[in-house]
Amino acid sequence: MTRTGKDKPQKNDEIASSEVADELELDKSQTDVTADDSDLSAVSCGRAQTTPEPAAEADAQSTPAEDSSELAAEDDAESADQITALLDQVTEYQDSYLRAKAEVDNIRKRTETEVANARKFALEEFVRELLTVKDSLEMALTVDQQSGPQADNSGVNEGLELILRQLENVFAKFSVETVEPEIGDKLDPDQHQAVSMEESQDISPNCVSKVIQKGYSLNNRLLRPAMVMVAKSPGKTAEKG
């Protein structure tokens, strides 16, 4: 088939249109690339602008850190005050314990002493009653001895002496001791009771000149003082007159 002259210009137009379309697509691609580059630049700028934010956050975080330090310091101060208060309470409790312990020890010692004394002096009244019996025995022996050898009372005397020795043994067993000062001993108000005074040239003043009645003690506790007479200087009463 023979092509006409009209077909050639038409073909040329199609080629030209195709080339124009390709150029438009190329321009569009370049435009898209440019837009992408612009977006990347904008993102980079945004990142560059937001870079100082960590520093701002650090500044923002520095304030809570300072607050935490202050709170920690306050907590330490409160803890120190609480520790001091607890130590004071411990000291107070220790003092109370020591005082209570000392009081208990004193009560225990006092109770032990009272019990020991009760055991020692339980017979005090009984022994005191026996003293008069012993006195009577001694007086009976003294009277019999003063009656002289003419009286035949040897059997009675021996019996009385035996009873007296037995009684003295009982007294010794229960720690009953005789308080009998020697003539010339200085008067002891804790052991002796002066019933009268008599002039004496041989005995110093305020010294025992005669024992009227013996004294007795139970476990070193005085049951009865010794009844004595005390010497004084001769003529002392006349001088006073």
C-alpha positions, 0 to 999 in steps of 0.5 A: 500500500502506497503511503500518502504525504499526509501520513508523514506529518502525522507521524512526525506529530506523534513523535513530537508529542511523545518527546514533549510527554517525556520532557514533562515527566522528567520535569515532574521527576525533578520537581519531586526530587526538589520537593523531597530535598526541600522536605529533607532541608526542613527536617534538618532545620527542624532538628537543628532547631530542636537540638537545644531541647536537651539542654533545656531539659537538663536545666529543667531537671536540675531544679528537681535534683536541687529539691531532692538534695534539700529534702534529703538534708531535711530528712537527715536533720529529722533523723538526727533529731529522732536519734537524739530523742531515742538516745535520751530515752535510752539514757532515761530508761537506763537510769530508771533501771539502775535506780530500781535495781539499787532499790531492790538490792537495798530491800533485799539486804534489809530483809536479809538483815531483819530475818537474821536479826529475827533468828538471833533475837527470837529468844530475847524475851525468854533470855531476859526472863531467865536473867532473874533466875540466874540472879537469884541463884547467885544471891543464894550462893553469896548469902550461904557463903557469908553465913560462915563455915559453921553452917552445914549447907554443903549439899545445897551449895553444890546443887546451886552451883551445878544449876548455875553452871548449867544455866551459864552453859545454856547462855553461852550456847545461845551467845548470851554474854555477861557485862561485868566491868572491872573496878576502876574501868571507865564508865561506858554509857552504852554498857553501864548504868550508874545508879549512884556516886561515891567518894573514892581516893583510890579510883579515878572520877567517873570510873566504876567503883562497885558492880551492883548487878551484872549486865547481859547481851545477846549476840552483842545486843545489850539486854540489860546494862550493868548496874554500877556505882561511880567514883567521884573526888572526895570533898566535891560535894562540900566544895559545891556547898 
